Amino acid sequence: MASDHPTCDDRTGGRAPADDRVRAVLDAARAGFDSAMDFHHLRASRDEVALEYVVGEQHLQPYGIVHGGVHCGAIESVCSIGAALDAISRGQSAVGLENHTSFVRAVRAGTTVTVTARPLTRGRRSQVWEASAVDAGGRLVATGRVRLLCLDPGTELAGQTVPDQRRRER
């Protein structure tokens, strides 16, 4: 089924987000943790967000499998992007409050992992998103649920004032 939601593919420089708000949120995500972990955003809308990464040395713990924190971080990334895309129309930002991630199957270097998130509930003040990570064979690798807080413009966060996200999209 075709979607009218903006999509992106940051690996090839091909399709770009059709909406400036999507572009702004993804650019911010790429500047930090997502870039360090070499996450590539596949799709992003307020209804679904997906990324993928190929497991590399930077993802591994001493036993040669993906570190659980990578799964937690990937799940938080897709859930946070989706929540931000929903909150931005109100000028809000979204930050994670809880991340409950379960590790289902160990994966090693060279494995492609795709992480997809969808909302369970979206309120004006909080949202809950659920994500699953699968390997190239479609086998479940990890699953998680993230609760996020929607912050109004002017709220103080870690010593700085949260800007109005509607003004940042231009």
VENWOBEL-V925701 format. One record per residue. N is the residue number from 0. RES is the residue in one small letter. PSI is psi in whole degrees, 0 to 359 (* if undefined). OMEGA is omega in degrees with one decimal (* if undefined). Layout:
BEGIN
N_RES_PSI_OMEGA / N_RES_PSI_OMEGA
END
This chain:
BEGIN
0_m_127_-180.0 / 1_a_147_179.9 / 2_s_146_175.5 / 3_d_13_178.6 / 4_h_147_176.9 / 5_p_145_176.1 / 6_t_171_177.9 / 7_c_163_171.4 / 8_d_96_-174.2 / 9_d_359_179.4 / 10_r_327_-173.0 / 11_t_350_-174.8 / 12_g_12_-177.3 / 13_g_248_-175.9 / 14_r_133_179.6 / 15_a_157_177.5 / 16_p_138_-178.5 / 17_a_350_-174.2 / 18_d_133_-179.2 / 19_d_328_179.2 / 20_r_319_177.4 / 21_v_314_-179.8 / 22_r_315_-178.5 / 23_a_316_-179.5 / 24_v_316_-179.7 / 25_l_322_177.2 / 26_d_318_178.4 / 27_a_319_179.6 / 28_a_319_-178.7 / 29_r_337_-175.1 / 30_a_345_-173.9 / 31_g_239_-174.5 / 32_f_317_-177.3 / 33_d_321_178.2 / 34_s_314_-179.6 / 35_a_326_-179.9 / 36_m_358_179.5 / 37_d_42_174.9 / 38_f_139_178.7 / 39_h_122_-177.3 / 40_h_129_-179.2 / 41_l_314_-178.5 / 42_r_149_176.0 / 43_a_122_173.4 / 44_s_175_178.3 / 45_r_355_-179.5 / 46_d_341_179.6 / 47_e_139_176.2 / 48_v_138_177.9 / 49_a_143_173.3 / 50_l_164_173.2 / 51_e_160_174.2 / 52_y_152_173.5 / 53_v_126_-177.0 / 54_v_123_178.2 / 55_g_182_-178.3 / 56_e_325_-177.9 / 57_q_345_-178.5 / 58_h_352_-169.1 / 59_l_148_169.8 / 60_q_177_-172.6 / 61_p_339_179.7 / 62_y_5_175.9 / 63_g_13_176.8 / 64_i_165_-179.1 / 65_v_132_176.3 / 66_h_137_-179.8 / 67_g_330_178.6 / 68_g_331_177.1 / 69_v_316_177.5 / 70_h_315_178.3 / 71_c_314_-178.4 / 72_g_318_178.8 / 73_a_318_179.0 / 74_i_317_178.1 / 75_e_323_-180.0 / 76_s_309_-177.8 / 77_v_322_178.9 / 78_c_319_-179.9 / 79_s_320_178.4 / 80_i_313_179.2 / 81_g_315_179.1 / 82_a_320_178.6 / 83_a_321_179.1 / 84_l_329_175.3 / 85_d_317_-174.2 / 86_a_336_-172.6 / 87_i_330_-179.9 / 88_s_340_176.8 / 89_r_5_-178.1 / 90_g_5_-175.2 / 91_q_161_169.0 / 92_s_163_178.5 / 93_a_135_177.8 / 94_v_147_-179.6 / 95_g_140_175.1 / 96_l_322_-179.1 / 97_e_144_176.1 / 98_n_113_177.8 / 99_h_103_-177.2 / 100_t_134_176.3 / 101_s_135_179.3 / 102_f_120_-171.6 / 103_v_317_-175.0 / 104_r_133_177.6 / 105_a_142_175.0 / 106_v_152_-176.2 / 107_r_174_-179.6 / 108_a_141_179.4 / 109_g_346_179.7 / 110_t_135_172.9 / 111_t_128_179.9 / 112_v_131_176.2 / 113_t_129_-177.2 / 114_v_125_-177.2 / 115_t_134_179.8 / 116_a_146_175.4 / 117_r_149_-178.7 / 118_p_144_170.1 / 119_l_320_176.6 / 120_t_142_179.7 / 121_r_106_176.5 / 122_g_177_179.1 / 123_r_333_-177.1 / 124_r_327_179.7 / 125_s_160_178.2 / 126_q_154_172.6 / 127_v_127_179.1 / 128_w_150_178.5 / 129_e_140_-178.2 / 130_a_154_173.3 / 131_s_145_176.5 / 132_a_130_-179.4 / 133_v_154_175.6 / 134_d_181_-176.6 / 135_a_337_177.5 / 136_g_3_-179.8 / 137_g_7_179.5 / 138_r_137_-179.6 / 139_l_128_-179.5 / 140_v_317_179.5 / 141_a_157_175.9 / 142_t_150_-178.8 / 143_g_166_178.9 / 144_r_133_-178.3 / 145_v_131_173.6 / 146_r_131_-175.1 / 147_l_148_177.6 / 148_l_132_176.1 / 149_c_120_-176.3 / 150_l_129_176.5 / 151_d_153_174.4 / 152_p_141_179.7 / 153_g_347_176.7 / 154_t_143_176.2 / 155_e_133_179.1 / 156_l_113_179.0 / 157_a_43_174.7 / 158_g_3_177.9 / 159_q_155_179.8 / 160_t_132_177.9 / 161_v_126_-179.7 / 162_p_165_173.3 / 163_d_113_-175.8 / 164_q_338_177.2 / 165_r_331_179.6 / 166_r_338_-177.3 / 167_r_344_-174.2 / 168_e_349_-176.8 / 169_r_*_*
END
